Amino acid sequence: MTGAETLVRTLLACGVDTCFTNPGTSEMHLVAALDRSPEMRCVLTLFEGVATGAADGYARMTGKPACTLLHLGPGFANGMANLHNASKARVPMVNLIGQHPAYHLQYDAPLHSDIAAIAKPYSKWLHTSQRVAEVGSDAAEAIAQASASAGQIATLIVPADVAWSESGHIGEISPPQAAPLPPVNKIRRAAEMLRSGVRTAILVGGNALFGRGLEVAGNISAATNAKLYMPYPFTRLRHGAGTPVIERVAYVLEQATEQFKEFRQLILVSATGPVSYFAYQDKRSQPTPPGCEIFTLAEPGEDVNGALNLVAEAVGAKNSRSALAKSERPRVPSGEITASGLALAIAATLPEEAIVADESMTSGRGILAATRGCAPHDWLACTGGSIGIAMPLAVGGAVACQDRPVLCLTADGSGMYTLQALWTMAREGLHVVTVVFANRAYAVLKREFGNLGIGEPGSRAKALLDIGRPDLDWVSLAHGMGVPGVRVSSLEEFAAALKRGYEGDGPSLIEVPL
Amino acid sequence: MTGAETLVRTLLACGVDTCFTNPGTSEMHLVAALDRSPEMRCVLTLFEGVATGAADGYARMTGKPACTLLHLGPGFANGMANLHNASKARVPMVNLIGQHPAYHLQYDAPLHSDIAAIAKPYSKWLHTSQRVAEVGSDAAEAIAQASASAGQIATLIVPADVAWSESGHIGEISPPQAAPLPPVNKIRRAAEMLRSGVRTAILVGGNALFGRGLEVAGNISAATNAKLYMPYPFTRLRHGAGTPVIERVAYVLEQATEQFKEFRQLILVSATGPVSYFAYQDKRSQPTPPGCEIFTLAEPGEDVNGALNLVAEAVGAKNSRSALAKSERPRVPSGEITASGLALAIAATLPEEAIVADESMTSGRGILAATRGCAPHDWLACTGGSIGIAMPLAVGGAVACQDRPVLCLTADGSGMYTLQALWTMAREGLHVVTVVFANRAYAVLKREFGNLGIGEPGSRAKALLDIGRPDLDWVSLAHGMGVPGVRVSSLEEFAAALKRGYEGDGPSLIEVPL
């Protein structure tokens, strides 16, 4: 058994059965091993940022790692921006990178680079397999590391001679250890804070936002009058009718500051303290008021749901019931396209158990609120602020959950970063309805320029913030990659296009000019 | 004067007047400073790999650095694959990256990352401006470093508070020091080798491939019977009628081994020793025969042309004349599309002083040879083997040389990596004729799989090497980004489309299905 076969069989034995890839010559023995392993689903992408973003989406929906197979240092580098997002999402992921054999490195071949240095910043665990006898256990360790601490990025570099040599041994992983509870004094302190009568907020993130955790947090909120928030950037939210009501921290610093102004205590549950995306001259970084005590109840790697249960018990929330979103659905709107109308159209049509991959930064701010009463669904957000995540996330979500429709919300600026994802949607026949809000601008940046306090942008600055001249024609772009697309000019056309997309079984794209 | 203004004015004072960018909020003060600096040409790209590849192309054609302005760690990461190519091309380049102020870093904002760690592998010089008083001198140092040692990548990280603070001082650079000659014993040794009667090859790279160096190398070759080679990956070649005849080392290891088999001595001139792109089981890494002496006459940072002149003198090549390519041009071919016919069509139509950005790995192998007799022109190749360079290089070449037509040769696989470049071509009205050889496959990889000695790829491997299903429609993709495109089905159609492209003054695209 070659090292490459050992690696693939170890992955499969440990439950990693999906590979997002764009391989090269240095990975060709791994491709040959994959060729003989029909249990592994291989998904080809035309750019590595699609592969890493898809692995993120896959992990968010399954809770387990996919692997990526990337070509040397530049291949990993192409995937890095979405690895940034994945690292902030705290998802499990295993990256495999080919490398030249050690004896070849001295010649500085054109594709030679310091792969370990390139991979280090976004690999919580990083290792190079030194010999074929170890590649199986190395792969098992990568999977174990990926699954540790709520989920993290593990990267294994595989030299070509390790891949082609014979006599590998399949690696094994021990069953994962249960996440530890936070220390008992933390539970006690949180309960004290909640019973103190001081105005308190709870910021819930990570995997507490889907499954049982959010409900318990809601019960605590109901019992103690603490206000429930979730971060603006979140990994996955169970959303819709019957799910606990929770407010999202605003993206805009001034709005977030307004949200937190009455609170003197903030309890963090699998979340970091709220912070402005960017720093501004003469403004504070944090939206919480000065003097607000920020207390971490549970870190992401801890037993977050267990901690919430203990706190609920301590504050006597056993019989309290979280406020739950009521089932309600707006009628299909009509007329001119407006931001609120778009949100209503999405709410009016969203299917039960849809997965929403959302990167509609400026155009889509009202959509999450509008869909609160829809049938239950899952929502995936951009966790790291690096644009170009929505379409790759949608690919990963659709591969993970083949029986669930995916709604992908993106914009023209962010969409152009990883538009190659559309081709993978077409090839794999993924049921993704991609909506491109085409505002012909980096709208976030236009607003930010206004915040500088130096007046309106001049023509040269505008040229760097507008992406019109020429306008991107997303229907043509989608057609070029095998995805049928349509441009809509009214809300009823938009809603009809959404419905057609959900009723179909392959990908489609809707361009919404704004 | 703010730090941002200081930075921009320092760049301009030091001759850096072109900026390829995709900025974000942390760079907004720099955008505001650019807004007030009409002397700086700002070129917006929709993906940072286009910006860095364009800066590479610009530097190859002007010999001086452009700057890039990139958004935090992920923005730099998106540009890294083409920085890999640029680092192998040894071109000067200055990257500017925004960063949060130091006081903001502690909160781990979503876009926070270890920018220095991310930038390090591809930055020969890397520095973070600590205060506004130093940003001018930091920028000047970045430019000086970029121009050192033939050309290298310098990266300056600019925290937002340094950019927005007042009281910067414009930096200055000293005139660059002349490149040093190699030690005299190297000149002597090279001359001895050339006069020894032992069969000798000279491998010429770097800036010796355009301008006077290649001619002198040709004269040495004529006087000593040494054979002249250039590396397969080269930065820039002056090519066409009247230029010295030089043979390119083959991409395929077996072919390169055949080229070198008779040589017992190899003299390197601004080039590294020839090496296979990849390692193969049971094959040597180097194409030169065992025992072949490999001697470096001059490193890229040295006075390569001066060294060649001294060697020419020492071997008595003063009155020898290099073999020069004869002026000849094939007739426009007709009929079915074949690899050799495509090369003839390009040779039959290539305008004088064209710039060719070439990444036609498998489909275009015959084109360089076919254009040897065309009117003089410049040829830019992929230096680092990371795909997705041709269209960005073409953008940079066209921005650098606005009166010269650019022919961009790419393929469907490589083109998809940075197709966003088409939009920048349209916006800037760049005179680039892009040819996409659409073979619906990663053809290089199919051949490499065959080399494994394990037979033909099975259906699952084929699925990772083919990029059909669906076929990419490049005419639609180009249309979507504002570039007129055409698909051709015969050689006469191809030649006619090329001619129309050259006669126009904006971008165009030709898809050639293979």
Chai-1 contact restraints between the chains, C-beta under 6 A:
chainA,res_idxA,chainB,res_idxB,connection_type,confidence,min_distance_angstrom,max_distance_angstrom,comment,restraint_id
A,T25,B,F278,contact,1.0,0.0,6.0,A-B,restraint_1
A,T25,B,E448,contact,1.0,0.0,6.0,A-B,restraint_2
A,S26,B,F278,contact,1.0,0.0,6.0,A-B,restraint_3
A,M28,B,E448,contact,1.0,0.0,6.0,A-B,restraint_4
A,M28,B,F449,contact,1.0,0.0,6.0,A-B,restraint_5
A,M28,B,L452,contact,1.0,0.0,6.0,A-B,restraint_6
A,V31,B,A461,contact,1.0,0.0,6.0,A-B,restraint_7
A,V31,B,L464,contact,1.0,0.0,6.0,A-B,restraint_8
A,A32,B,L452,contact,1.0,0.0,6.0,A-B,restraint_9
A,A32,B,I454,contact,1.0,0.0,6.0,A-B,restraint_10
A,D35,B,G458,contact,1.0,0.0,6.0,A-B,restraint_11
A,D35,B,R460,contact,1.0,0.0,6.0,A-B,restraint_12
A,D35,B,A461,contact,1.0,0.0,6.0,A-B,restraint_13
A,L44,B,L464,contact,1.0,0.0,6.0,A-B,restraint_14
A,L46,B,M416,contact,1.0,0.0,6.0,A-B,restraint_15
A,F47,B,Y417,contact,1.0,0.0,6.0,A-B,restraint_16
A,P74,B,A81,contact,1.0,0.0,6.0,A-B,restraint_17
A,P74,B,H84,contact,1.0,0.0,6.0,A-B,restraint_18
A,P74,B,S386,contact,1.0,0.0,6.0,A-B,restraint_19
A,A77,B,M80,contact,1.0,0.0,6.0,A-B,restraint_20
A,A77,B,A81,contact,1.0,0.0,6.0,A-B,restraint_21
A,N78,B,A81,contact,1.0,0.0,6.0,A-B,restraint_22
A,M80,B,A77,contact,1.0,0.0,6.0,A-B,restraint_23
A,A81,B,P74,contact,1.0,0.0,6.0,A-B,restraint_24
A,A81,B,A77,contact,1.0,0.0,6.0,A-B,restraint_25
A,A81,B,N78,contact,1.0,0.0,6.0,A-B,restraint_26
A,H84,B,P74,contact,1.0,0.0,6.0,A-B,restraint_27
A,H84,B,S113,contact,1.0,0.0,6.0,A-B,restraint_28
A,K88,B,P110,contact,1.0,0.0,6.0,A-B,restraint_29
A,H100,B,A279,contact,1.0,0.0,6.0,A-B,restraint_30
A,P101,B,A279,contact,1.0,0.0,6.0,A-B,restraint_31
A,H104,B,A279,contact,1.0,0.0,6.0,A-B,restraint_32
A,H104,B,S285,contact,1.0,0.0,6.0,A-B,restraint_33
A,Y107,B,V275,contact,1.0,0.0,6.0,A-B,restraint_34
A,Y107,B,S285,contact,1.0,0.0,6.0,A-B,restraint_35
A,D108,B,T272,contact,1.0,0.0,6.0,A-B,restraint_36
A,A109,B,V275,contact,1.0,0.0,6.0,A-B,restraint_37
A,A109,B,Y277,contact,1.0,0.0,6.0,A-B,restraint_38
A,P110,B,K88,contact,1.0,0.0,6.0,A-B,restraint_39
A,P110,B,P233,contact,1.0,0.0,6.0,A-B,restraint_40
A,P110,B,Y277,contact,1.0,0.0,6.0,A-B,restraint_41
A,P110,B,G384,contact,1.0,0.0,6.0,A-B,restraint_42
A,P110,B,G385,contact,1.0,0.0,6.0,A-B,restraint_43
A,L111,B,G385,contact,1.0,0.0,6.0,A-B,restraint_44
A,S113,B,H84,contact,1.0,0.0,6.0,A-B,restraint_45
A,D114,B,P121,contact,1.0,0.0,6.0,A-B,restraint_46
A,A117,B,P121,contact,1.0,0.0,6.0,A-B,restraint_47
A,I118,B,P121,contact,1.0,0.0,6.0,A-B,restraint_48
A,P121,B,D114,contact,1.0,0.0,6.0,A-B,restraint_49
A,P121,B,A117,contact,1.0,0.0,6.0,A-B,restraint_50
A,P121,B,I118,contact,1.0,0.0,6.0,A-B,restraint_51
A,A160,B,A279,contact,1.0,0.0,6.0,A-B,restraint_52
A,W164,B,Q281,contact,1.0,0.0,6.0,A-B,restraint_53
A,P233,B,P110,contact,1.0,0.0,6.0,A-B,restraint_54
A,T272,B,D108,contact,1.0,0.0,6.0,A-B,restraint_55
A,V275,B,Y107,contact,1.0,0.0,6.0,A-B,restraint_56
A,V275,B,A109,contact,1.0,0.0,6.0,A-B,restraint_57
A,Y277,B,A109,contact,1.0,0.0,6.0,A-B,restraint_58
A,Y277,B,P110,contact,1.0,0.0,6.0,A-B,restraint_59
A,F278,B,T25,contact,1.0,0.0,6.0,A-B,restraint_60
A,F278,B,S26,contact,1.0,0.0,6.0,A-B,restraint_61
A,A279,B,H100,contact,1.0,0.0,6.0,A-B,restraint_62
A,A279,B,P101,contact,1.0,0.0,6.0,A-B,restraint_63
A,A279,B,H104,contact,1.0,0.0,6.0,A-B,restraint_64
A,A279,B,A160,contact,1.0,0.0,6.0,A-B,restraint_65
A,Q281,B,W164,contact,1.0,0.0,6.0,A-B,restraint_66
A,S285,B,H104,contact,1.0,0.0,6.0,A-B,restraint_67
A,S285,B,Y107,contact,1.0,0.0,6.0,A-B,restraint_68
A,G384,B,P110,contact,1.0,0.0,6.0,A-B,restraint_69
A,G385,B,P110,contact,1.0,0.0,6.0,A-B,restraint_70
A,G385,B,L111,contact,1.0,0.0,6.0,A-B,restraint_71
A,S386,B,P74,contact,1.0,0.0,6.0,A-B,restraint_72
A,M416,B,L46,contact,1.0,0.0,6.0,A-B,restraint_73
A,M416,B,Q420,contact,1.0,0.0,6.0,A-B,restraint_74
A,Y417,B,F47,contact,1.0,0.0,6.0,A-B,restraint_75
A,Q420,B,M416,contact,1.0,0.0,6.0,A-B,restraint_76
A,A426,B,P470,contact,1.0,0.0,6.0,A-B,restraint_77
A,R427,B,R469,contact,1.0,0.0,6.0,A-B,restraint_78
A,E448,B,T25,contact,1.0,0.0,6.0,A-B,restraint_79
A,E448,B,M28,contact,1.0,0.0,6.0,A-B,restraint_80
A,F449,B,M28,contact,1.0,0.0,6.0,A-B,restraint_81
A,L452,B,M28,contact,1.0,0.0,6.0,A-B,restraint_82
A,L452,B,A32,contact,1.0,0.0,6.0,A-B,restraint_83
A,I454,B,A32,contact,1.0,0.0,6.0,A-B,restraint_84
A,G458,B,D35,contact,1.0,0.0,6.0,A-B,restraint_85
A,R460,B,D35,contact,1.0,0.0,6.0,A-B,restraint_86
A,A461,B,V31,contact,1.0,0.0,6.0,A-B,restraint_87
A,A461,B,D35,contact,1.0,0.0,6.0,A-B,restraint_88
A,L464,B,V31,contact,1.0,0.0,6.0,A-B,restraint_89
A,L464,B,L44,contact,1.0,0.0,6.0,A-B,restraint_90
A,R469,B,R427,contact,1.0,0.0,6.0,A-B,restraint_91
A,P470,B,A426,contact,1.0,0.0,6.0,A-B,restraint_92
A,P470,B,G482,contact,1.0,0.0,6.0,A-B,restraint_93
A,D473,B,G480,contact,1.0,0.0,6.0,A-B,restraint_94
A,S476,B,S476,contact,1.0,0.0,6.0,A-B,restraint_95
A,S476,B,H479,contact,1.0,0.0,6.0,A-B,restraint_96
A,S476,B,G480,contact,1.0,0.0,6.0,A-B,restraint_97
A,L477,B,G480,contact,1.0,0.0,6.0,A-B,restraint_98
A,H479,B,S476,contact,1.0,0.0,6.0,A-B,restraint_99
A,G480,B,D473,contact,1.0,0.0,6.0,A-B,restraint_100
A,G480,B,S476,contact,1.0,0.0,6.0,A-B,restraint_101
A,G480,B,L477,contact,1.0,0.0,6.0,A-B,restraint_102
A,G482,B,P470,contact,1.0,0.0,6.0,A-B,restraint_103
